[in-house]
Amino acid sequence: MTSAPQRLLSIFSKISVFTALSRIFGFTRDIVLAIVLGLGPVSDAFFVAFKLPNLFRRLTAEGAMASAFVPSYTGVEQKYGIRQAMRMAGEVQSLLVLILIVIVIIFELFMPVVITLIAPGFSYGDDVSRMANAVQLARLTMPYLPLISLLALWISIGNIYSRFSLGA
């Protein structure tokens, strides 16, 4: 049987290694994007298109939703047992997916307006392809939102049970 400090060190080491790998892969991704897209209207459109899903990802996956879910889940588990806690998690998951699908549909329908609000300079000027590219790319990236938010919910549940590898 391992002691608590050894277990904590093991968990910390795993998270550190996976976080470092994630940062290296992210840096590599940024280098490849810079090489492929270069500077100009295509890269501008790409980065504007990713602003919206990343904003919602921060809110749902890394922010308030995850922070509110964990204490609620553990409270239900302590009071009513794991079966009820998992039932609550299933209900939260269903509601989260439903709300995010509605948000995605609304944003898909009104994407030109949304892009104009995010990047007002795209709606006028010499390069109209920048706006068209941003709208098209944003429409392609929005379905990422429910998927990454679900993953964050599952990672939160894993963290409750000391399963940290997936989230790192």
C-alpha positions as CSV (number, residue, x, y, z in Angstrom):
1,M,0.0,0.0,0.0
2,T,1.4,3.4,-0.9
3,S,1.4,6.3,1.4
4,A,-0.7,9.4,0.8
5,P,2.4,11.6,-0.1
6,Q,3.6,8.9,-2.6
7,R,0.1,8.7,-4.1
8,L,-0.1,12.5,-4.3
9,L,3.4,12.7,-6.0
10,S,2.3,10.0,-8.5
11,I,-0.9,12.0,-9.4
12,F,1.1,15.2,-9.6
13,S,3.7,13.6,-11.9
14,K,1.1,12.2,-14.2
15,I,-0.7,15.5,-14.5
16,S,2.6,17.3,-15.1
17,V,3.7,15.0,-17.8
18,F,0.3,15.1,-19.6
19,T,0.1,18.9,-19.3
20,A,3.7,19.3,-20.7
21,L,2.8,17.0,-23.6
22,S,-0.4,19.0,-24.2
23,R,1.6,22.3,-24.3
24,I,4.2,20.8,-26.7
25,F,1.4,19.5,-29.0
26,G,-0.3,22.9,-28.8
27,F,2.9,24.7,-29.7
28,T,3.5,22.3,-32.6
29,R,-0.1,23.0,-33.7
30,D,0.5,26.7,-33.7
31,I,3.7,26.3,-35.7
32,V,1.9,24.2,-38.3
33,L,-1.0,26.7,-38.5
34,A,1.4,29.6,-39.1
35,I,3.2,27.6,-41.8
36,V,0.0,26.5,-43.5
37,L,-2.1,29.7,-43.2
38,G,0.6,32.3,-43.1
39,L,-0.4,35.9,-42.6
40,G,-3.4,37.4,-44.3
41,P,-7.2,37.0,-44.7
42,V,-7.3,33.2,-44.4
43,S,-5.5,33.2,-41.0
44,D,-7.6,36.2,-39.8
45,A,-10.8,34.3,-40.7
46,F,-9.5,31.2,-39.0
47,F,-8.7,32.8,-35.7
48,V,-11.9,34.8,-35.6
49,A,-13.9,31.7,-36.3
50,F,-12.3,29.9,-33.4
51,K,-13.0,32.8,-30.9
52,L,-16.7,31.8,-30.4
53,P,-16.3,28.1,-29.7
54,N,-13.3,28.8,-27.5
55,L,-15.3,31.4,-25.5
56,F,-18.1,28.9,-24.8
57,R,-15.6,26.2,-24.1
58,R,-14.1,28.3,-21.4
59,L,-17.5,29.0,-19.9
60,T,-18.9,25.4,-20.0
61,A,-15.8,23.2,-20.0
62,E,-13.4,25.1,-17.9
63,G,-15.4,27.6,-16.0
64,A,-18.7,27.9,-14.1
65,M,-20.3,24.7,-15.2
66,A,-17.5,22.5,-14.1
67,S,-17.0,24.5,-10.9
68,A,-20.7,24.2,-10.0
69,F,-21.1,20.5,-11.0
70,V,-18.4,18.9,-8.8
71,P,-19.7,20.1,-5.4
72,S,-23.3,19.3,-6.4
73,Y,-22.3,15.8,-7.6
74,T,-20.3,15.0,-4.4
75,G,-23.1,16.3,-2.2
76,V,-25.6,14.1,-3.9
77,E,-23.2,11.1,-3.7
78,Q,-22.6,11.6,0.0
79,K,-26.2,12.1,0.8
80,Y,-27.9,9.6,-1.5
81,G,-25.2,7.3,-2.9
82,I,-23.4,6.8,-6.2
83,R,-26.4,5.6,-8.1
84,Q,-28.3,8.9,-7.5
85,A,-25.1,10.9,-8.2
86,M,-24.7,9.2,-11.6
87,R,-28.4,9.7,-12.3
88,M,-27.9,13.5,-11.6
89,A,-24.8,13.5,-13.8
90,G,-26.9,11.9,-16.6
91,E,-29.6,14.5,-16.2
92,V,-27.0,17.3,-16.3
93,Q,-25.4,15.8,-19.3
94,S,-28.8,15.6,-21.2
95,L,-29.7,19.2,-20.3
96,L,-26.2,20.4,-21.2
97,V,-26.4,18.7,-24.6
98,L,-29.9,20.1,-25.3
99,I,-28.9,23.6,-24.4
100,L,-25.7,23.6,-26.3
101,I,-27.4,22.1,-29.4
102,V,-29.9,24.9,-29.3
103,I,-27.1,27.5,-29.0
104,V,-25.2,25.9,-31.9
105,I,-28.3,26.0,-34.1
106,I,-29.0,29.6,-33.3
107,F,-25.4,30.6,-33.9
108,E,-25.2,28.6,-37.1
109,L,-28.3,30.4,-38.4
110,F,-27.1,33.9,-37.5
111,M,-23.4,33.4,-38.0
112,P,-22.8,36.4,-40.3
113,V,-24.3,38.7,-37.6
114,V,-22.3,37.0,-34.9
115,I,-19.0,37.4,-36.9
116,T,-19.9,41.0,-37.5
117,L,-20.2,41.5,-33.8
118,I,-17.0,39.7,-33.0
119,A,-14.9,41.2,-35.8
120,P,-16.7,44.3,-37.1
121,G,-13.9,45.1,-39.6
122,F,-14.7,41.9,-41.5
123,S,-18.1,43.2,-42.7
124,Y,-16.6,46.1,-44.8
125,G,-13.4,46.7,-46.6
126,D,-11.6,45.5,-49.7
127,D,-11.4,41.8,-48.8
128,V,-15.0,40.4,-48.6
129,S,-13.6,36.8,-48.7
130,R,-12.4,37.3,-45.1
131,M,-16.0,37.6,-43.9
132,A,-17.2,34.7,-46.0
133,N,-14.3,32.5,-44.8
134,A,-14.8,33.4,-41.2
135,V,-18.6,32.6,-41.4
136,Q,-17.9,29.3,-43.1
137,L,-15.1,28.3,-40.6
138,A,-17.2,29.4,-37.6
139,R,-20.1,27.2,-38.8
140,L,-17.7,24.3,-39.1
141,T,-16.2,24.8,-35.6
142,M,-19.4,25.3,-33.6
143,P,-20.3,21.6,-33.4
144,Y,-17.1,21.2,-31.4
145,L,-18.8,23.0,-28.5
146,P,-21.2,20.3,-27.2
147,L,-18.5,17.6,-27.7
148,I,-15.8,19.4,-25.7
149,S,-18.3,20.4,-23.0
150,L,-19.4,16.8,-22.6
151,L,-15.8,15.7,-22.3
152,A,-15.3,18.4,-19.6
153,L,-18.3,17.0,-17.7
154,W,-16.9,13.5,-17.9
155,I,-13.4,14.7,-16.8
156,S,-15.0,16.4,-13.8
157,I,-16.6,13.1,-12.8
158,G,-13.2,11.3,-13.3
159,N,-11.5,13.9,-11.1
160,I,-13.9,13.2,-8.3
161,Y,-12.8,9.6,-8.4
162,S,-9.0,10.6,-8.6
163,R,-8.8,9.8,-12.3
164,F,-6.7,12.7,-13.5
165,S,-5.0,11.4,-16.6
166,L,-7.8,12.1,-19.1
167,G,-8.1,15.8,-18.0
168,A,-4.4,16.5,-18.2
